[in-house]
């Protein structure tokens, strides 16, 4: 029943911008913290950013701090990641996630976690 659907990925030149969106359904979106995680080619999952349930607290990985902005609209059940000053090393499949911890990106044994299908972001000239 829980559904997370990412969109907005694509090919962009270094220094460019993209805005990713995540449409959530099947649960009370406003009750849950949400995160963005990514997976670069040949690498494991990397936590990117997190936001608490009401949007009042935001966290970022050091690699994206100052360039990315996470936000949410609880009335529309959507999560957003504004990505500016993109670098080739940002190339990855980006997923929105429910339940993972900030910074580590891990899923605690006491919690059920969910991920979307992902959207591809490619930063290349």
C-alpha positions in Angstrom: 0.0 0.0 0.0 2.8 2.4 0.8 3.9 4.0 -2.5 6.8 6.4 -3.2 7.2 7.6 -6.8 10.2 9.8 -7.7 10.4 12.0 -10.8 12.4 14.9 -12.2 15.7 13.2 -13.0 17.6 13.6 -16.3 20.8 14.6 -18.0 22.3 18.0 -16.9 25.6 19.7 -17.5 28.0 20.4 -14.6 26.9 23.5 -12.7 23.3 23.0 -13.7 20.2 22.3 -11.6 17.4 19.8 -11.3 14.4 19.5 -9.1 13.4 16.0 -7.9 9.9 15.2 -6.6 8.5 12.3 -4.7 4.8 11.6 -4.6 3.7 9.6 -1.5 0.6 7.6 -0.9 -0.8 4.8 1.3 0.2 6.3 4.6 -0.2 9.5 6.6 2.6 11.4 5.0 2.6 14.3 7.5 3.4 11.9 10.4 6.7 10.7 9.0 10.2 12.0 8.5 11.5 11.5 5.0 14.9 11.2 3.3 16.6 11.3 0.0 19.2 8.6 -0.7 21.2 7.9 -3.8 23.2 5.1 -5.4 26.1 5.9 -7.8 27.3 3.4 -10.4 29.1 0.5 -8.7 28.5 1.9 -5.2 26.2 1.4 -2.2 23.4 3.6 -1.0 24.4 7.0 0.3 22.2 9.2 2.4 21.7 12.6 1.0 19.2 14.6 3.0 16.4 14.3 5.6 13.5 16.3 6.8 11.3 15.9 9.8 7.5 15.4 9.7 6.5 19.1 9.8 9.4 20.3 7.7 11.0 22.4 10.5 14.3 20.5 10.6 16.5 19.7 7.7 19.7 17.7 7.5 22.3 17.3 4.7 25.3 15.1 3.9 28.5 17.1 3.7 28.9 16.3 0.0 25.7 18.2 -0.8 25.3 20.8 1.9 25.0 24.3 0.5 24.0 23.0 -3.0 20.8 20.9 -2.3 17.6 21.9 -0.5 15.1 19.4 0.8 11.5 20.5 1.4 8.0 19.0 1.7 4.4 19.9 1.2 2.3 17.9 3.5 -1.0 19.1 2.0 0.1 17.6 -1.3 2.0 14.5 0.1 5.1 15.5 -1.8 8.8 15.6 -1.0 11.2 17.7 -3.1 15.0 17.9 -3.6 16.2 21.1 -5.3 19.7 20.3 -6.7 21.9 23.2 -7.7 25.6 23.5 -8.8 25.5 19.9 -9.9 28.8 17.9 -10.2 29.6 14.7 -12.1 30.0 12.9 -8.8 26.3 13.6 -8.1 25.4 11.1 -10.9 23.3 8.4 -9.3 19.9 7.0 -9.0 18.0 9.1 -6.4 15.4 7.5 -4.1 13.0 9.0 -1.6 12.7 6.9 1.5 10.6 6.6 4.7 12.1 5.3 7.9 15.9 5.5 7.3 18.0 7.3 9.8 19.7 10.7 9.1 23.4 10.6 8.2 23.8 6.8 8.3 20.8 6.1 6.0 20.3 2.8 7.8 17.0 1.2 8.6 16.6 0.5 12.4 15.4 -3.0 13.3 12.4 -1.4 15.1 11.2 0.3 11.9 9.8 -0.6 8.6 11.5 1.3 5.7 10.3 2.0 2.2 11.9 3.3 -1.0 10.6 4.4 -4.3 11.7 3.1 -7.7 14.3 5.8 -8.1 15.0 8.5 -10.8 18.2 8.7 -12.7 20.3 11.8 -12.4 23.3 12.1 -14.8 25.7 15.1 -14.6 27.9 15.2 -17.7 29.1 17.5 -20.4 
